[in-house]
Amino acid sequence: MTQRELLEKVGNFDKLAKDLTFRNAFMANPKTVLEKELGIQLPTGTNLHLHENTTHEMHIILIPAEQSVFGDTLDDKVEKVLDKAVSNESFKKLLIADPKGTLNAELPDFYVPEDFRIYFHENKANEIHILVPALLATEDELSEAELDAVAGGSRGRGPHIGRKRGGSGPRCRSQKF
């Protein structure tokens, strides 16, 4: 199983987004849950790092170049930056060390709010970063974005990544991993 297949399998695992008890068990011991629930046994010595996107931060996982397949709905400029990151070691290090500064240098028109954090993580043979899908709110609960809108007094629009308010945004891919 490739890292991409693993990430997609975890990203499509609905129970992580719907069952808080199961999600907490996964966060506490992901290797055991992967083996028990999905039949995935990771090689000994493989480290897992779990990340979750929120309304104030985004995690992007860079998969080794030989496994790199970016969706065709991704904004062309952003796709070039990600392609450059997986093919150019020094650029990848810059992107991981200073995501906002590097994105700003490469894409001057790409807007990221000051209070929004972006992280790039690199998967390696023995180190895998997994993006845990967001927990879906039940009908009685407000989503994190709705809570932020109420608490912060915004109009529920969330951060405008990639465009300034009123501008047209880039096409973006949905990262399910």
C-alpha positions as CSV (number, residue, x, y, z in Angstrom):
1,M,0.0,0.0,0.0
2,T,1.4,3.4,-1.0
3,Q,1.3,6.4,1.4
4,R,-1.3,8.0,-0.9
5,E,-3.6,5.0,-0.6
6,L,-3.2,5.0,3.2
7,L,-4.0,8.7,3.4
8,E,-7.0,8.3,1.2
9,K,-8.3,5.3,3.2
10,V,-8.0,7.2,6.5
11,G,-9.5,10.4,4.9
12,N,-12.5,8.4,3.7
13,F,-13.0,6.5,6.9
14,D,-16.4,8.0,7.9
15,K,-16.2,6.7,11.5
16,L,-13.5,9.2,12.3
17,A,-15.7,12.1,11.4
18,K,-18.9,10.8,13.0
19,D,-18.0,9.0,16.2
20,L,-16.2,11.1,18.9
21,T,-15.4,8.1,21.1
22,F,-13.8,6.2,18.2
23,R,-12.0,9.4,17.1
24,N,-10.5,9.8,20.5
25,A,-9.3,6.2,20.5
26,F,-7.8,6.7,17.1
27,M,-6.0,9.9,18.2
28,A,-4.6,8.1,21.3
29,N,-3.4,5.0,19.5
30,P,-3.6,5.3,15.7
31,K,-1.5,2.2,14.8
32,T,-3.8,-0.1,16.8
33,V,-7.0,1.4,15.3
34,L,-5.6,1.2,11.7
35,E,-4.8,-2.4,12.2
36,K,-8.0,-3.4,13.9
37,E,-10.5,-1.3,11.9
38,L,-8.9,-1.1,8.5
39,G,-6.6,-4.1,8.4
40,I,-3.5,-1.8,7.9
41,Q,-0.3,-2.9,9.6
42,L,2.4,-0.4,9.3
43,P,6.1,-1.5,9.3
44,T,7.9,-1.5,12.6
45,G,9.6,1.8,13.2
46,T,7.0,3.8,11.3
47,N,6.1,7.0,13.1
48,L,2.6,8.5,12.7
49,H,1.9,12.2,13.1
50,L,-1.8,13.2,13.2
51,H,-3.0,16.6,12.1
52,E,-6.4,18.3,11.9
53,N,-7.4,21.4,9.9
54,T,-9.3,24.0,11.9
55,T,-10.7,27.4,10.9
56,H,-7.4,29.0,11.8
57,E,-4.8,26.5,10.5
58,M,-4.3,24.2,7.5
59,H,-2.0,21.2,7.2
60,I,-0.7,20.2,3.8
61,I,1.1,16.8,3.4
62,L,3.8,16.5,0.8
63,I,4.0,13.0,-0.5
64,P,7.3,11.8,-2.0
65,A,7.7,12.7,-5.7
66,E,7.3,9.2,-7.0
67,Q,3.8,9.1,-5.5
68,S,2.8,12.7,-6.3
69,V,-0.5,13.1,-8.1
70,F,-2.2,16.4,-7.8
71,G,-5.9,16.8,-8.8
72,D,-6.8,18.7,-11.9
73,T,-9.1,21.0,-9.9
74,L,-6.1,22.5,-8.1
75,D,-5.3,26.1,-9.0
76,D,-2.5,26.0,-11.6
77,K,-0.2,28.4,-9.6
78,V,-0.7,26.5,-6.3
79,E,-0.1,23.2,-8.2
80,K,3.2,24.5,-9.5
81,V,4.4,25.4,-6.0
82,L,3.5,21.9,-4.7
83,D,5.1,20.2,-7.7
84,K,8.2,22.3,-7.1
85,A,8.2,21.3,-3.4
86,V,8.2,17.6,-4.1
87,S,10.9,17.9,-6.8
88,N,13.2,20.5,-5.3
89,E,14.7,19.6,-1.9
90,S,15.9,23.1,-1.0
91,F,12.5,24.7,-1.9
92,K,10.7,22.0,0.1
93,K,12.8,22.8,3.1
94,L,12.0,26.5,2.7
95,L,8.3,25.8,2.3
96,I,8.3,23.6,5.5
97,A,10.3,26.2,7.5
98,D,8.4,29.3,6.4
99,P,5.2,28.4,4.7
100,K,3.6,31.9,4.5
101,G,6.8,33.6,3.5
102,T,7.6,31.1,0.8
103,L,4.0,31.2,-0.6
104,N,4.1,35.0,-0.5
105,A,7.4,35.0,-2.5
106,E,6.2,32.4,-5.0
107,L,2.6,33.6,-5.3
108,P,2.4,37.4,-4.4
109,D,-1.3,37.5,-5.2
110,F,-2.1,34.5,-3.0
111,Y,-3.7,35.9,0.2
112,V,-3.4,34.3,3.6
113,P,-4.9,36.1,6.6
114,E,-2.4,37.2,9.3
115,D,-4.0,35.0,12.0
116,F,-4.1,31.9,9.8
117,R,-1.4,29.3,10.1
118,I,-0.3,26.9,7.3
119,Y,1.9,23.9,7.9
120,F,3.6,21.7,5.3
121,H,4.6,18.2,6.4
122,E,6.7,15.8,4.4
123,N,6.0,12.1,4.5
124,K,9.0,9.8,4.4
125,A,9.4,6.1,4.3
126,N,9.3,5.7,8.1
127,E,7.4,8.9,9.0
128,I,3.8,9.4,7.9
129,H,1.6,12.4,8.5
130,I,-2.1,11.8,8.5
131,L,-4.7,14.5,8.2
132,V,-7.6,13.4,10.3
133,P,-11.0,14.4,8.8
134,A,-13.0,17.0,10.6
135,L,-15.5,15.8,13.1
136,L,-19.0,16.3,11.7
137,A,-21.4,18.2,14.0
138,T,-24.7,16.6,15.0
139,E,-27.9,18.4,14.2
140,D,-27.9,19.9,17.7
141,E,-24.3,21.2,17.6
142,L,-22.8,24.2,15.9
143,S,-19.8,23.5,13.7
144,E,-16.4,25.0,14.6
145,A,-16.9,27.6,11.8
146,E,-20.4,28.5,13.2
147,L,-19.0,28.9,16.7
148,D,-16.2,31.1,15.5
149,A,-18.7,33.2,13.5
150,V,-20.8,33.7,16.7
151,A,-17.9,34.2,19.0
152,G,-15.9,36.5,16.7
153,G,-18.8,38.4,15.3
154,S,-18.0,37.6,11.7
155,R,-20.6,36.9,9.1
156,G,-19.7,33.2,9.0
157,R,-17.4,33.5,6.0
158,G,-14.2,32.1,7.5
159,P,-10.7,32.9,6.4
160,H,-10.3,33.9,2.7
161,I,-7.4,31.8,1.7
162,G,-6.1,32.5,-1.7
163,R,-8.0,35.7,-2.3
164,K,-8.8,39.0,-0.6
165,R,-12.4,39.7,0.4
166,G,-14.4,40.4,-2.7
167,G,-11.7,38.9,-5.1
168,S,-12.2,35.7,-7.0
169,G,-10.6,32.7,-5.4
170,P,-8.4,30.1,-6.9
171,R,-9.7,26.7,-7.7
172,C,-8.8,24.4,-4.9
173,R,-8.7,20.6,-4.4
174,S,-10.3,19.0,-1.5
175,Q,-7.7,17.3,0.6
176,K,-9.3,14.2,2.1
177,F,-6.1,13.0,3.6
